[in-house]
Amino acid sequence: MRRGRVFLYLSLILVLLVAGGYLLYTNFLSPTAGSSDAPAEVAIPDRVDIVVITQKAPRGTVLDETVLGLI
């Protein structure tokens, strides 16, 4: 009988915590849908070329445009 009461109290506490968390989220933490007239502009990042070596080259080799490539 005592064991049943412990599970009952634990389940009641769990239900209260879940309900409180839901209320806290819906009232304070959820983003509000604001009415904005114009959509926010998204900045377009500049494109940057990346230089990579396209052939196997031993250390100390002078790199010129024949062994380099762009991504």
C-alpha positions, -999 to +999 in steps of 0.1 A: +000+000+000+028+024+008+046+016-024+014+025-044+013+059-027+049+067-036+042+060-073+010+081-071+029+110-056+058+107-081+033+106-111+015+136-097+047+156-093+057+146-129+024+157-143+026+190-125+062+196-137+052+188-173+021+211-171+042+239-156+069+235-182+043+237-210+027+268-195+061+284-190+071+277-226+038+289-242+037+321-221+073+333-218+097+313-240+078+309-273+085+334-300+057+358-307+045+362-343+051+399-348+035+417-377+063+431-399+055+450-431+085+440-451+107+409-449+141+414-434+169+416-460+194+388-460+230+398-466+245+379-496+280+368-487+308+377-511+321+347-531+357+338-522+378+316-545+399+289-527+432+279-541+441+242-538+470+221-551+458+197-578+489+174-580+511+157-555+542+179-550+571+171-527+580+196-500+600+226-513+584+225-548+577+259-563+540+262-569+528+278-601+495+280-620+500+245-636+497+227-602+471+250-586+433+250-591+404+271-578+373+258-560 
